[in-house]
Structures are given as structure tokens and as C-alpha cells.
Amino acid sequence: MSTILENLKLYFQNNSREQIDKDWAESEKYDKVGLTIEELMHQSQFFYKLENKDSFWGFNCLNPILENPKRTSDFLI
């Protein structure tokens, strides 16, 4: 099983620049789907506490049910 990064590398290695540009253009319709980062941050404040650490931003889960699972479904692969 390969990672998303490995699959992405293979995609760029095995496709022409024209094909990549075409695929990118087709994905533009999804640019307006979902939340903006500002909306995501606002909604996330109800579940996570955002803390500014020395070298990164940390998220502390306020609800243990929402913590990341120990495994992944690999549905993007």
C-alpha cells in the first residue's frame, strides 16, 4: 500500500505537463466547495483549543471522542 505522497509523486512522474494542467483546470470547480480556513477555525473553536507554541500551532482536543483514530481508512489511496 502506498502513501498519498507516493501516489502524488507517481502522478507527476507519469503524466505530461499538458495532462496535469488539464486535470488542474477540471478541479477548479471544487475551489468553492467547503469552508474557508476562517470558517473552519471559527467552527473548530467549539471542539479544539488553539495554542501558539514556540515553533508551531498546537490543537488540544476538548472532546476526546473527536481525537484522531489510531489508524486510517486509506480511502484516498
DOPAZA-754393 format. One record per residue: x, z, y of N, C-alpha, C in turn; residue in one letter. Coordinates in steps of 0.2 Angstrom, whole numbers, padded with zeros to 4 digits, always signed. Example, Ala and Ser with C-alpha at 12.3 -4.5 7.8 and 13.67 -1.06 7.14 Angstrom:
# DOPAZA-754393
+0066+0039-0028+0062+0039-0022+0066+0039-0016a +0064+0035-0011+0068+0036-0005+0064+0039+0000s 
END
This chain:
# DOPAZA-754393
+0004+0000-0006+0000+0000+0000+0005+0000+0006m +0003-0004+0011+0007-0005+0017+0004-0001+0023s +0008+0000+0028+0005+0004+0034+0002-0002+0039t -0001+0001+0043-0004-0004+0049+0002-0007+0052i +0007-0003+0054+0013-0006+0057+0016-0012+0053l +0017-0011+0046+0020-0016+0042+0016-0022+0042e +0009-0021+0042+0004-0027+0042+0005-0030+0048n +0006-0027+0054+0006-0030+0060+0013-0034+0061l +0018-0031+0058+0024-0035+0058+0024-0041+0054k +0021-0041+0049+0020-0047+0044+0015-0052+0048l +0010-0050+0052+0006-0054+0055+0010-0058+0060y +0014-0055+0064+0018-0058+0069+0024-0063+0066f +0026-0061+0060+0031-0065+0057+0028-0071+0054q +0022-0071+0052+0019-0076+0048+0015-0081+0052n +0014-0080+0058+0009-0084+0062+0013-0087+0068n +0011-0093+0070+0014-0096+0076+0011-0093+0083s +0015-0094+0088+0013-0091+0094+0006-0094+0096r +0004-0100+0095-0002-0103+0096-0008-0099+0093e -0007-0098+0086-0012-0094+0082-0013-0087+0085q -0007-0084+0087-0008-0077+0090-0011-0077+0096i -0010-0082+0100-0014-0082+0107-0021-0084+0106d -0023-0088+0101-0030-0089+0099-0033-0083+0097k -0030-0080+0092-0033-0073+0089-0034-0068+0095d -0029-0068+0099-0030-0063+0105-0035-0065+0110w -0036-0071+0111-0042-0074+0115-0049-0072+0112a -0049-0073+0105-0055-0071+0102-0057-0064+0102e -0052-0059+0103-0053-0052+0103-0055-0050+0110s -0055-0054+0115-0056-0051+0122-0064-0049+0122e -0068-0051+0118-0075-0049+0118-0076-0042+0117k -0071-0039+0113-0071-0032+0112-0068-0027+0117y -0065-0030+0122-0062-0026+0128-0067-0022+0131d -0073-0023+0131-0079-0019+0134-0082-0015+0130k -0080-0014+0123-0084-0010+0118-0081-0003+0118v -0085+0002+0118-0082+0009+0118-0081+0012+0125g -0078+0018+0124-0077+0022+0130-0071+0020+0134l -0071+0021+0140-0064+0021+0144-0060+0027+0142t -0054+0027+0144-0050+0033+0142-0052+0039+0146i -0055+0038+0152-0058+0043+0157-0064+0046+0153e -0068+0042+0151-0074+0044+0147-0072+0048+0141e -0067+0046+0137-0065+0049+0131-0062+0056+0133l -0058+0056+0138-0055+0063+0140-0061+0068+0142m -0066+0065+0146-0071+0070+0148-0075+0072+0142h -0077+0068+0137-0081+0070+0132-0077+0074+0127q -0071+0073+0126-0066+0077+0122-0065+0084+0124s -0066+0085+0130-0065+0092+0133-0070+0097+0130q -0075+0095+0127-0080+0099+0123-0078+0101+0116f -0073+0098+0114-0070+0099+0107-0063+0101+0107f -0059+0098+0112-0052+0100+0112-0050+0102+0118y -0045+0107+0118-0042+0109+0124-0035+0105+0125k -0034+0102+0131-0029+0098+0133-0024+0102+0136l -0017+0103+0133-0012+0107+0136-0006+0102+0138e -0003+0103+0144+0003+0099+0146+0009+0103+0143n +0012+0101+0138+0018+0104+0135+0024+0101+0139k +0030+0103+0138+0036+0101+0141+0037+0094+0141d +0036+0091+0135+0038+0084+0134+0032+0080+0132s +0026+0082+0131+0021+0079+0128+0014+0082+0130f +0009+0079+0129+0002+0082+0129+0000+0084+0123w -0003+0091+0122-0005+0093+0116-0012+0094+0116g -0015+0093+0110-0023+0094+0109-0024+0100+0104f -0027+0105+0107-0029+0110+0102-0036+0110+0101n -0038+0109+0094-0045+0108+0092-0048+0115+0093c -0054+0115+0096-0058+0121+0097-0063+0122+0092l -0064+0117+0087-0069+0117+0082-0065+0115+0076n -0063+0119+0071-0059+0117+0065-0062+0112+0061p -0069+0111+0061-0072+0106+0057-0069+0099+0059i -0067+0098+0066-0065+0092+0068-0058+0090+0068l -0054+0095+0065-0047+0093+0064-0046+0087+0059e -0040+0084+0060-0039+0078+0056-0039+0080+0049n -0041+0075+0045-0041+0076+0037-0033+0076+0035p -0032+0079+0030-0025+0079+0027-0024+0072+0023k -0028+0068+0023-0027+0061+0020-0031+0056+0024r -0030+0049+0023-0033+0044+0027-0037+0039+0022t -0042+0036+0024-0046+0031+0020-0042+0025+0020s -0038+0023+0024-0034+0017+0024-0039+0011+0025d -0044+0012+0029-0049+0007+0029-0047+0001+0034f -0042+0002+0038-0039-0003+0042-0034-0008+0039l -0032-0006+0033-0027-0010+0030-0030-0015+0025i 
END
